[in-house]
Amino acid sequence: MIWVDILGYVASVLAAASLMMKSVLKLRVVSLIGAVAFSIYGALLGSVPITGLNVLIIGINLYFIIQMLTKKTYFKLLEVDRKSSYVRSFLEFYQQDIARYFPSFEYNPDRADIAYLILRDLLPVGLFVTERDSAGREVVRLDYVIPGYRDLKAGQFLYEELEKQLPPRGITMLYSVPGGEEHHAYLRRMGFTPQGGEGRIKLFARELKG
């Protein structure tokens, strides 16, 4: 039947799409959905090899998804020298990916006010940089997490820590330059609100309550 063939095509597309996911968790979830579709497809065809193999894949994906969701992750925020050679190397290595999300970002260590590395299980997975503008506002110029670790955990940890660390330094408000729609959605999830109304947003703002 035609709809059985369609199911097979959908399952194939999902299996292929999972291989292009940068996030390991997304890869597992899409692969799981694809395996479920293939299992149903194989059952409808009466093919034991197709069904059996994909039931096994379902089990493997479920195991790793549960592991990832329940594993305790260690995070640490590490303030680094703004002129650190490691920061320079990090920015150079991820330059193209950073430009996708922060096309106007140019790193100037003399203008930077704060630079934090975000460590996840002691691996440097992100970089956070702020500058003071002419009005004295602390503006986030870069809030970047490397591919494979963009599950919002790093962002949630970052802003929880900033709530603790920045108010004692006299910083009670953070501002962020807007990017694309994906970046806007992230800022809203991190507690930022647009300033100036939709369609003419110049900055997002977030209060740090301490």
C-alpha positions in Angstrom: 0.0 0.0 0.0 1.1 3.5 -0.7 1.0 4.7 2.9 3.3 1.8 3.9 5.8 3.0 1.3 5.5 6.6 2.6 6.2 5.3 6.2 9.3 3.7 4.9 10.5 6.9 3.2 9.7 8.9 6.4 11.7 6.4 8.5 14.6 6.6 6.0 14.6 10.5 6.1 14.6 10.4 9.9 17.5 8.0 10.0 19.5 10.2 7.7 18.5 13.4 9.5 19.8 11.9 12.8 23.3 11.6 11.4 23.3 15.4 10.7 22.4 16.4 14.3 25.2 18.2 16.1 23.6 17.6 19.5 24.1 14.0 20.7 20.7 14.1 22.5 18.8 15.3 19.4 20.6 12.7 17.4 19.4 9.9 19.8 15.8 11.3 19.9 15.5 11.5 16.1 17.2 8.1 15.7 14.7 6.7 18.2 11.7 8.1 16.2 13.2 6.8 13.0 13.7 3.3 14.5 10.1 3.3 15.7 8.9 4.1 12.2 11.1 1.5 10.7 9.9 -1.1 13.2 6.3 -0.4 12.2 7.3 -0.5 8.6 9.0 -3.8 9.0 6.0 -5.3 10.9 3.6 -4.2 8.2 5.9 -5.9 5.6 6.2 -9.0 7.7 10.0 -8.6 7.7 11.5 -10.0 10.9 15.1 -8.7 10.2 13.9 -5.1 9.7 11.6 -5.2 12.7 14.1 -7.0 15.0 17.0 -4.7 14.1 15.0 -1.6 14.8 13.6 -2.9 18.0 17.2 -3.3 19.1 18.0 0.2 17.9 15.1 1.5 19.9 16.4 -0.2 23.1 19.9 1.2 22.5 18.7 4.8 21.9 16.4 4.6 25.0 19.3 3.4 27.1 21.6 6.3 26.1 18.8 8.9 26.3 18.0 7.9 29.8 21.7 8.0 30.6 22.1 11.5 29.3 19.0 12.8 31.0 19.8 11.3 34.4 23.6 11.7 34.4 24.7 14.3 37.0 26.7 17.0 35.1 29.4 19.1 36.8 29.5 22.7 35.7 32.0 25.4 36.6 32.3 29.1 35.7 35.9 30.1 35.3 36.8 33.8 34.9 39.8 34.1 32.6 42.2 36.8 31.6 40.7 38.8 28.8 44.1 38.7 27.0 44.4 34.9 27.5 46.0 33.1 24.6 43.5 30.3 25.2 40.6 32.6 24.7 42.1 33.8 21.5 42.6 30.2 20.3 39.0 29.3 21.3 37.6 32.2 19.3 39.7 31.4 16.3 38.8 27.7 16.3 35.0 28.3 16.5 35.1 31.6 14.5 32.8 30.4 11.7 30.2 28.9 14.1 30.3 32.0 16.3 29.7 34.2 13.3 26.4 32.3 12.5 24.9 33.4 15.8 26.9 36.6 16.6 27.7 38.1 13.1 28.7 41.5 14.6 30.9 40.1 17.3 34.6 41.2 17.2 36.7 40.4 20.2 38.7 43.3 21.6 40.4 42.3 24.9 40.9 46.0 25.8 37.1 46.6 25.6 36.1 43.4 27.3 35.0 43.8 30.9 34.3 40.1 31.9 35.3 36.9 30.2 34.1 33.5 31.6 34.8 30.0 30.3 31.9 27.6 30.9 33.3 24.2 31.9 31.2 21.1 31.7 32.8 18.1 33.4 35.9 20.3 33.2 35.7 20.6 29.4 35.5 24.2 28.1 32.2 24.2 26.2 31.4 27.9 26.2 32.6 31.4 26.4 30.8 34.4 27.9 32.1 38.0 27.2 30.7 41.4 28.3 31.6 45.0 27.6 30.7 48.2 29.3 29.1 50.6 26.9 29.3 54.4 26.9 26.2 54.5 29.2 27.9 52.3 31.7 25.7 49.2 30.9 27.1 45.7 31.1 26.4 44.3 27.7 26.7 40.7 26.7 28.7 40.5 23.5 29.1 36.8 23.4 27.2 33.9 25.0 28.4 31.0 23.0 28.3 27.2 23.6 30.0 24.8 21.2 28.1 22.3 19.1 27.0 19.1 20.9 26.4 20.9 24.2 23.5 23.2 23.3 20.9 21.6 25.5 20.3 24.8 27.5 22.0 23.2 30.6 25.1 25.4 30.2 23.0 28.5 29.7 20.8 27.8 32.8 23.9 27.2 34.9 25.6 30.3 33.5 22.8 32.7 34.5 22.3 31.0 37.9 26.0 31.6 38.6 25.9 35.2 37.3 23.1 35.9 39.7 25.5 35.0 42.5 28.7 36.4 41.3 27.9 39.7 39.6 25.7 41.6 42.1 28.5 41.7 44.7 30.6 43.4 42.0 28.0 46.1 41.5 26.4 44.6 38.4 22.7 44.2 38.9 21.6 44.4 35.2 22.8 42.6 32.1 22.0 43.7 28.6 22.4 41.7 25.4 22.6 42.7 21.8 19.9 41.0 19.7 20.8 38.4 17.1 18.5 36.1 15.0 15.2 34.7 16.0 16.9 31.6 17.5 19.0 33.8 19.7 16.0 35.9 20.7 14.2 32.7 21.8 17.3 31.7 23.9 17.5 35.1 25.5 13.8 35.0 26.5 14.3 31.5 28.0 17.3 32.9 30.0 15.1 35.6 31.5 15.8 38.6 29.2 13.1 40.9 28.0 13.3 43.1 24.8 13.8 46.8 25.2 12.1 49.2 22.8 9.2 47.0 21.6 9.0 44.3 18.9 10.4 45.2 15.5 12.8 47.8 16.8 14.7 45.9 19.5 18.1 47.4 20.3 18.8 45.5 23.5 17.5 42.8 25.7 17.7 43.3 29.5 17.8 40.9 32.5 17.9 41.9 36.1 20.3 40.1 38.4 18.6 39.8 41.8 21.5 38.1 43.6 
